[in-house]
Amino acid sequence: MDKIAIFDGHNDAVHLIREYKPDGIDFLAANATGHLDLPRARTGGMIGGFFALWVPAEHPLENTLTTTESSYSVRMAEPLDPAYARRETARQLAALKSLEARSEGSIRIATTVTQLEQSHRDGVFSMLLHIEGAEAIGPDLTELDALYTQGLRSLGPVWSRPNLFGHGVPFAFPSSPDTGPGLTSAGFDLIHAFNRLGIMIDLSHLNERGFWDVARTSTAPLVATHTCAHALCPSARNLTDRQLDAIRESNGIVGVNFSVNDLRPDANRNADVSLDNVVRQFTYLTDRIGIDRVALGSDFDGATIPSAIGDASGLQNLIAALRTHGFDEASLNKIARENWMRVLRLTLR
């Protein structure tokens, strides 16, 4: 049986590529570390995805994790210095552009659905530029317009820390996602600017009050590129049924996150997770919000991934498991690729 072509909603591979990290991986060659490179993507049927620019803490905190036998919490990361965030974002963007040039046509940074679909037909791996946390953008939003010109088409207003625009949801279990204030006044301005430019708004790391602020402000479909159902794993990062219903009503989409601590009912960071457990998320979400609104959002190179998938080369293992659990070929193609194309058509200009 032919491989199902997969377009993935989220990865953090840019932090590992040698164009950004001198001792990093050669993305064009097969590697034994990390989750994603071009050969492993091709083995797993991955034709492209959202590639995240994310700025780590300049001065990481220590001893931030607190655990018990049945819970964990991570102290909220501190705000970033905007000048540092701008420098690192620019470095990561330059790294991806350099990788695209070095690939000699095997990789293409795309800005429209037409380009994404043409890349698929041409056998070219496509990247859609995403930023995870808007710390590189100032209150007058000048940087946003510049980033759009450079190819940015998807952006999460916050990562799991506060910034000028809103408040990220912490990493905690068990926990409600209702963990603090919503968007700031600058955050509302940012949402209006996203709608004006046609930039997808990613809600994956936004707390619940911020989610509802976006829901009542944005004219675009609601999107969470990499998350799971709170009903199956009550992690603060996962979406409640009420949030899922709002995504359904907006004709939006949820990319299922492979992070084991958001998949497992016990939120344990143990990669020994059966594919049945992963499929359970897809079944719950498609039952709740419909087959047209569920996709993949792996979080490759940003999370602990089920060993049954392992890395990008194992993506067809998940497809096979979904097929075994009754998802037909039309549904598999929607989940794997077509649903992302649908919501991008509704969002991008």
Summary of the structure (lengths in Angstrom):
residues: 349
radius of gyration: 18.5
end to end distance: 36.1
largest distance: 52.1
contacts: 1269
relative contact order: 0.15
helix: 39%
strand: 17%
